Amino acid sequence: MKNLTAARHAPWLLPVLSGILIGTSYIPFPPWAALFCFVPLWRFWSGQTSLKPVLLGGLLTAFVFTLIGFNWVAYLLHEFAHLPWPLAVAGMLLYALLAHLFVPLAGGLWFWGRNRFGWSEQLSLALMALITTLCEAYSLTLFDWNFGYSWYGAGVPVFQWAEIVGFKGLSALTLLANLPLYWAWVQRHATRGKILLALVSVVFVLLNFGGLWLKNRLPEPDASINALLVQASIENSEKLAAELGKGFRQEIFGRYMRLTDQALEKYRDKKVDVALWPETAFPAILGPEFITQEYPSALREYLRERQLPLITGAYGYDLEQRLPTNSLFVLDKDGELQAAHYSKTILLAFGEYVPGERLFPQIRQWLPETGHFARGKGPSELLAWNGFKIGAQICYESLFPEFSRELAARGAEFIVNATNDSWYGAWQEPYQHMYMTLARGVEFRIPVLRVTNTGISTVALASGEILERSPLYRPWSGLYEVRYRKNPEPTFYQRRFYLVPALLWSVLLILPMFGRYLRPRQPS
């Protein structure tokens, strides 16, 4: 009886194994199992005869890899939402249960299609991989990650292909590579299985050599900018108090000025073209209407005395919507505000707005402490100053390649990303967010300058090379010579942005038709 019970429950170890393989193959881990992480789950699905275990298996896989790869959500709930640790952990468990429903959805769609159309075994497996890939590509998640970023995080040269297919395309290729390795495992005792394994290995090696070639063929930069990045590491409690007008504004402003002065003294023998301060670093409202107020006037005088241009995150104000904005401003060496500034467009749910509050305004009364910001107009114009064409992003807007594509299409020579990652702890999220932000530079072959409140502040060149990285949760400054190209050529990915999704959908439509046509006829 004991042996029968063990045999009955052993298959459920396969979804758990897939969850472990996926979770330990994402940043900050190396992608050691990325090419076969879905194989155990797909083996489990293939053996099911009813829908319920397929859905539960997918849910179990998603639950496990979310716990491993995104456990920083518990820290976020404790630090940002001020929940006690037991409730924060409970919230993390709920998030793990709901965050990546694309996995059980993929299993359910595949199971329905197999039963409805009677796919052959080979066709069924191919469509299982394709449906999983498409569900992952269109999944709705708070943190828009994918399997392609892991190659960049590990420095594996295959990530250079992002200029052709984007990191979403790399993610799709990574998932599809699980299919031949699935067949290789099933036929591991046969010559065909060994050939498949060898073929996948050879293709992977060739793709890495191709990635090195793509990097080496990049044209030489023809311009440069010396940027001073300043990271003050302001505590969350201090930032929140300053935002609510309950003190600490003078302390925060003074800390940024002292750090900047120390950096200017440290690099006094070098040219500094511009200083960069992080998201909402300036602890007061900026804008033409407020330039004569206390803190804007002090900032203006500070920059004029040092003849130092500045790009800084600060609060703005939208006169039409009568709401504050999370913005990025440029001030010249005389402290004069430049005409164009950027306001954050993709706002953080429950941090900068409450979902559904326009339809149901009473929700705002239930969550009075939640931020209430106006949305910007998107990547509709560049920060043009002193001959530089600057693409502006704030925080996790960098996770959306279509946003950066618009900046590149408007002629951005480099991207400035201002971020505050102080809500997430020092274990996973700062590294995940950093690589996902810098990835945009590889896709569009323009440098990315990332300045954060608590780290990781750094610069990535168009080649994907990441320069010196700041420490986490420590005041720091660094001067970077960022070489770039004037009028950079659009990449293949920029010009053919929707090619990979179009190919995937086309194969999904065509493959079942061929499978049905080639299926042997049943005798009368």
C-alpha positions in Angstrom: 0.0 0.0 0.0 2.9 2.4 0.8 4.5 1.8 -2.6 1.2 2.5 -4.3 0.8 5.8 -2.5 4.4 6.8 -3.4 3.8 6.0 -7.0 0.6 8.0 -7.1 2.2 11.2 -5.7 5.6 11.0 -7.4 4.5 12.7 -10.6 3.7 15.9 -8.6 7.5 16.2 -8.0 7.9 17.0 -11.7 6.1 20.4 -11.5 8.0 21.2 -8.3 11.2 20.3 -10.1 10.4 22.7 -12.9 9.7 25.4 -10.4 13.0 24.9 -8.8 14.9 24.9 -12.2 13.2 28.1 -13.3 13.6 29.9 -10.1 17.3 29.1 -9.8 18.0 30.1 -13.4 16.9 33.7 -13.0 18.9 36.7 -11.8 20.9 36.7 -9.5 21.4 33.0 -10.3 23.1 31.9 -13.6 20.8 30.5 -16.3 22.1 27.0 -15.7 18.8 25.2 -16.4 17.1 27.7 -18.7 17.2 25.5 -21.7 15.5 22.5 -20.0 13.6 24.0 -17.0 10.1 23.3 -18.5 10.9 19.7 -19.4 9.7 18.2 -16.1 6.4 20.1 -16.2 5.8 19.2 -19.8 6.5 15.6 -19.0 3.9 15.8 -16.3 1.3 17.5 -18.6 1.8 14.9 -21.2 0.8 12.1 -18.9 -2.5 13.7 -17.7 -5.9 12.6 -18.9 -8.0 15.4 -17.2 -7.8 19.1 -17.0 -7.5 19.6 -13.2 -4.1 18.1 -12.7 -2.8 20.0 -15.7 -3.9 23.3 -14.1 -2.7 22.4 -10.6 0.7 21.3 -12.0 1.1 24.6 -13.8 0.0 26.5 -10.7 2.5 24.5 -8.5 5.4 25.3 -10.9 4.6 29.0 -11.0 4.2 29.1 -7.2 7.6 27.5 -6.6 9.6 29.6 -9.0 7.9 32.8 -7.8 8.9 32.0 -4.3 12.5 31.5 -5.3 12.9 34.2 -7.9 10.7 37.0 -6.5 10.7 36.6 -2.7 11.7 40.3 -2.4 7.9 41.0 -2.6 7.8 40.1 1.1 10.4 42.8 1.9 8.4 45.2 -0.3 5.2 44.6 1.6 7.0 45.0 4.9 8.9 48.2 3.9 6.5 49.9 1.5 3.1 48.9 2.8 4.3 48.8 6.5 2.8 45.3 7.0 4.2 43.2 9.9 6.4 40.3 8.8 3.7 37.6 9.2 1.3 39.5 7.0 4.1 40.4 4.5 4.9 36.7 4.2 1.2 35.9 3.7 1.1 38.5 1.0 4.2 37.0 -0.6 2.5 33.6 -0.7 -0.6 35.1 -2.2 1.5 36.9 -4.8 3.3 33.6 -5.6 -0.1 32.0 -6.2 -1.4 34.6 -8.6 1.6 36.3 -10.2 2.4 33.9 -13.0 -0.9 32.4 -14.0 0.5 32.1 -17.6 1.9 28.7 -16.7 -1.4 27.0 -15.8 -3.2 29.0 -18.6 -0.7 27.5 -21.1 -1.3 24.0 -19.8 -5.1 24.5 -19.9 -5.1 25.8 -23.5 -2.8 23.0 -24.7 -4.9 20.3 -23.0 -8.1 21.7 -24.5 -6.5 21.8 -28.0 -5.2 18.3 -27.8 -8.5 16.9 -26.7 -10.5 19.0 -29.1 -8.5 18.4 -32.3 -6.8 15.1 -31.5 -3.2 16.3 -32.2 -0.6 13.6 -32.8 2.1 13.2 -30.1 4.8 15.2 -32.0 2.4 18.0 -32.9 1.0 18.1 -29.4 4.5 18.5 -27.9 5.4 21.2 -30.4 2.2 23.1 -29.7 2.8 22.7 -25.9 6.1 24.5 -26.2 4.6 27.2 -28.6 1.6 27.9 -26.4 3.8 28.2 -23.3 6.0 30.6 -25.1 3.1 32.8 -26.3 1.5 32.8 -22.8 4.8 33.9 -21.3 5.2 36.6 -23.8 1.7 38.1 -23.1 1.5 37.4 -19.4 0.2 40.2 -17.1 2.7 40.7 -14.3 3.6 43.5 -12.0 7.3 43.0 -12.9 7.7 42.5 -16.6 10.5 40.0 -16.6 11.4 37.3 -19.1 13.9 34.4 -19.5 16.1 36.4 -21.9 17.5 38.7 -19.2 19.3 35.8 -17.4 21.8 35.5 -20.3 22.7 39.2 -19.9 23.0 38.8 -16.1 25.4 35.9 -16.5 27.4 37.7 -19.3 26.8 34.9 -21.8 27.4 36.4 -25.3 24.1 35.1 -26.7 22.5 38.1 -25.2 24.0 40.2 -28.0 21.3 38.8 -30.3 18.9 41.1 -28.5 19.7 43.8 -31.1 18.0 41.4 -33.6 15.1 39.8 -31.7 15.0 41.7 -28.4 15.2 40.1 -25.0 11.6 38.9 -25.4 12.7 37.2 -28.5 15.6 35.6 -26.6 13.1 34.5 -24.0 11.0 32.8 -26.7 14.1 31.1 -28.1 15.1 29.9 -24.6 11.6 28.4 -24.0 11.4 26.8 -27.5 14.9 25.2 -26.9 13.2 23.2 -24.1 11.4 21.2 -26.8 14.3 19.4 -28.5 15.8 18.8 -25.1 12.5 17.3 -24.1 12.7 14.9 -27.0 16.4 14.3 -26.2 15.4 13.2 -22.7 12.6 10.9 -23.9 14.9 9.3 -26.4 18.1 9.5 -24.2 18.8 5.8 -24.6 18.6 6.0 -28.4 21.0 7.5 -30.9 18.4 10.0 -31.9 18.3 11.5 -28.4 22.1 11.9 -28.3 22.1 13.6 -31.7 19.4 16.0 -30.5 21.4 16.9 -27.4 24.5 17.4 -29.5 22.7 19.5 -32.0 21.3 21.8 -29.4 24.7 22.2 -27.8 26.3 23.0 -31.2 23.6 25.6 -32.0 24.0 27.2 -28.6 27.8 27.5 -29.1 27.4 29.0 -32.5 24.9 31.5 -31.2 27.4 32.6 -28.6 30.1 33.1 -31.3 27.6 35.0 -33.3 26.9 37.2 -30.3 30.6 38.0 -30.1 30.6 38.9 -33.8 27.6 41.2 -33.3 29.4 43.0 -30.5 32.7 43.4 -32.4 31.0 44.7 -35.6 29.5 47.7 -33.7 30.7 51.1 -35.1 33.1 53.1 -33.0 31.5 55.9 -30.9 32.1 59.4 -32.2 31.1 61.5 -29.2 31.2 61.3 -25.4 29.8 62.8 -22.2 31.3 62.9 -18.7 28.5 62.2 -16.3 28.7 62.4 -12.5 26.3 60.0 -10.9 25.4 60.7 -7.2 23.7 58.1 -5.0 22.8 59.5 -1.5 21.1 56.4 -0.1 18.2 58.2 1.6 16.2 56.2 4.1 12.6 55.4 3.1 11.3 57.0 6.3 13.1 60.3 5.5 11.9 60.3 1.8 8.3 59.7 2.9 8.5 62.4 5.6 9.9 64.9 3.0 7.2 64.0 0.5 4.4 64.6 3.1 6.0 67.9 4.2 7.0 66.5 7.7 10.6 67.4 7.7 13.9 66.1 6.4 13.9 68.2 3.2 16.8 70.3 4.3 18.8 67.1 5.4 18.1 65.4 2.1 19.0 68.4 0.0 22.1 69.1 2.0 23.3 65.5 1.7 23.0 65.6 -2.1 24.9 68.9 -2.3 27.7 67.6 0.1 28.1 64.4 -1.9 28.2 66.3 -5.2 30.8 68.8 -3.8 32.9 65.9 -2.5 32.8 64.3 -6.0 33.7 67.6 -7.7 36.7 67.8 -5.4 37.6 64.2 -6.0 37.5 64.7 -9.8 38.7 68.3 -9.9 41.2 67.4 -12.6 38.5 66.0 -14.9 35.8 67.6 -16.9 32.2 67.1 -15.6 29.6 67.7 -18.3 26.6 67.0 -16.1 25.6 65.6 -12.7 22.8 63.1 -12.3 20.6 62.8 -9.2 18.1 59.9 -8.8 14.3 59.6 -8.9 12.7 62.3 -6.6 16.1 63.2 -5.2 15.3 66.9 -5.1 12.9 66.9 -2.1 10.6 69.7 -3.4 8.5 70.7 -6.4 10.4 72.0 -9.5 9.0 73.8 -12.4 8.8 77.3 -13.9 6.0 78.2 -11.5 8.0 77.3 -8.4 11.5 78.4 -9.3 11.4 81.3 -6.9 10.5 79.2 -3.9 13.0 78.3 -1.2 14.5 75.0 -2.3 14.4 75.7 -6.1 16.1 79.0 -5.5 18.8 77.3 -3.3 19.4 74.7 -6.0 19.6 77.4 -8.7 22.2 79.3 -6.7 24.2 76.1 -5.9 24.5 75.2 -9.6 25.3 78.7 -10.7 28.2 78.9 -8.2 29.7 75.7 -9.4 28.8 76.1 -13.1 27.4 72.6 -12.9 24.5 71.3 -15.2 22.2 68.9 -13.4 19.6 66.3 -14.4 17.6 65.4 -11.4 14.5 63.5 -10.3 12.0 65.8 -8.6 8.3 66.4 -8.0 6.6 68.5 -10.6 3.0 69.7 -10.9 0.5 69.1 -13.7 -1.7 72.3 -13.9 -4.3 70.6 -16.0 -4.9 67.6 -13.8 -4.0 69.5 -10.6 -1.8 66.7 -9.4 1.9 66.3 -8.6 4.1 64.4 -11.0 7.2 62.2 -10.7 9.5 64.1 -13.1 13.0 64.4 -14.5 14.3 68.0 -14.9 17.3 69.5 -16.6 19.0 72.6 -15.3 21.9 74.3 -17.1 25.2 75.5 -15.5 23.5 78.7 -14.4 20.8 76.8 -12.7 18.2 77.7 -15.3 15.4 75.2 -15.9 15.3 73.9 -19.5 12.0 74.1 -21.2 11.4 70.4 -21.7 11.1 68.0 -18.7 9.7 64.5 -18.5 7.0 63.2 -16.2 6.6 59.5 -15.4 3.9 57.8 -17.5 3.9 54.2 -16.4 3.0 54.7 -12.8 3.4 52.1 -10.0 0.1 50.6 -8.9 -0.7 51.2 -5.2 2.4 53.4 -5.0 1.6 56.2 -7.4 -2.0 55.5 -8.2 -4.9 53.2 -7.1 -6.2 51.0 -9.9 -9.8 51.7 -10.8 -10.0 54.9 -8.9 -11.3 56.8 -11.9 -14.3 54.5 -12.2 -14.8 54.1 -8.4 -13.5 57.3 -6.7 -14.4 55.9 -3.3 -11.4 53.6 -3.5 -9.2 56.6 -2.8 -10.9 57.1 0.5 -10.1 53.5 1.5 -6.4 54.0 0.7 -5.7 57.6 1.6 -1.9 57.2 2.0 -1.4 55.8 -1.5 0.4 58.3 -3.8 -1.8 60.2 -6.3 0.2 61.3 -9.3 -0.6 62.6 -12.7 0.6 60.6 -15.7 3.0 62.1 -18.1 2.6 62.1 -21.9 4.9 59.2 -22.6 8.1 59.2 -24.6 6.8 61.9 -26.9 10.0 64.1 -26.8 13.6 64.0 -25.8 15.5 66.1 -23.2 17.4 68.2 -25.7 20.2 70.2 -24.0 23.6 71.5 -24.9 23.5 69.5 -28.1 22.8 66.2 -26.3 19.7 64.2 -27.2 18.6 62.4 -24.1 15.9 59.7 -23.7 14.3 60.0 -20.2 12.9 57.1 -18.2 11.9 56.9 -14.5 12.1 53.7 -12.6 10.5 50.6 -14.1 9.5 52.3 -17.3 12.8 50.7 -18.5 11.2 47.3 -18.3 9.0 48.0 -21.4 11.0 47.8 -24.6 8.3 49.6 -26.6 8.9 52.7 -24.4 12.6 52.7 -25.2 11.9 52.0 -28.8 10.0 55.3 -29.0 13.0 57.2 -27.5 15.3 55.6 -30.0 13.0 56.4 -32.9 13.1 60.1 -31.8 16.9 60.0 -32.0 18.0 59.5 -28.4 21.8 59.2 -28.3 21.7 57.7 -24.8 19.1 57.0 -22.1 19.0 58.4 -18.5 17.1 56.3 -16.1 16.4 57.7 -12.6 15.3 55.1 -10.1 14.6 54.5 -6.4 14.9 50.8 -5.4 15.0 51.4 -1.7 11.8 49.4 -1.1 13.1 46.0 -2.2 16.0 45.0 -0.1 19.5 44.0 -1.2 19.1 40.4 -2.3 17.5 40.0 -5.7 15.4 42.9 -7.0 18.3 45.5 -7.3 20.2 43.1 -9.6 17.1 42.0 -11.6 16.0 45.6 -12.1 19.5 46.7 -13.1 20.0 44.1 -15.8 16.4 44.6 -17.1 17.1 48.4 -17.4 20.5 48.1 -19.0 19.1 45.6 -21.5 17.4 48.4 -23.4 20.8 49.7 -24.4 21.6 46.3 -26.0 18.3 46.2 -27.9 18.8 49.7 -29.4 22.6 50.0 -29.2 22.6 53.2 -27.2 24.2 53.7 -23.7 22.1 53.7 -20.6 23.0 55.8 -17.5 21.2 54.5 -14.4 21.3 56.6 -11.2 19.5 55.3 -8.2 18.9 56.3 -4.6 20.3 53.2 -2.9 21.9 51.3 -5.8 22.8 49.9 -8.2 23.9 53.0 -10.1 26.0 52.4 -13.2 26.4 52.9 -16.9 26.1 50.3 -19.7 27.6 51.0 -23.1 25.9 50.2 -26.4 27.9 47.0 -26.5 26.2 45.8 -23.3 29.4 46.3 -21.3 28.6 47.4 -17.7 31.0 49.9 -16.1 31.7 50.4 -12.4 28.7 49.5 -10.2 27.8 51.4 -7.1 27.5 49.6 -3.7 24.1 49.0 -2.3 22.7 51.1 0.5 25.7 53.3 0.8 26.3 57.0 -0.2 28.5 57.0 -3.4 29.4 59.0 -6.5 31.1 58.1 -9.7 32.3 59.9 -12.8 31.8 58.1 -16.1 33.1 58.9 -19.6 30.2 57.6 -21.7 31.1 57.2 -25.3 28.2 57.1 -27.8 27.3 57.7 -31.4 25.7 60.8 -32.8 22.6 59.9 -34.8 22.8 56.1 -34.0 21.5 53.8 -36.7 18.3 51.9 -35.8 18.8 48.2 -34.9 17.1 45.4 -36.7 14.9 44.9 -33.6 13.9 48.6 -33.6 12.9 48.4 -37.3 11.2 44.9 -37.0 9.9 45.2 -33.5 6.9 42.9 -34.1 8.7 40.2 -36.2 9.1 37.6 -33.5 5.5 37.8 -32.2 4.3 37.6 -35.8 6.3 34.5 -36.5 5.1 32.8 -33.3 1.5 33.5 -34.0 1.9 32.4 -37.7 3.4 29.1 -36.6 0.6 28.6 -34.1 -1.9 29.1 -36.8 -0.2 27.0 -39.5 1.2 24.1 -37.5 -2.2 22.6 -36.5 -3.3 22.8 -40.1 -0.3 20.9 -41.4 -0.7 18.4 -38.5 -4.3 17.7 -39.4 -3.4 17.3 -43.1 -0.5 14.9 -42.4 -2.4 12.9 -39.8 -3.1 9.4 -41.2 -6.7 8.6 -42.1 -8.6 6.2 -39.9 -10.0 3.1 -41.7 -13.7 3.1 -42.4 
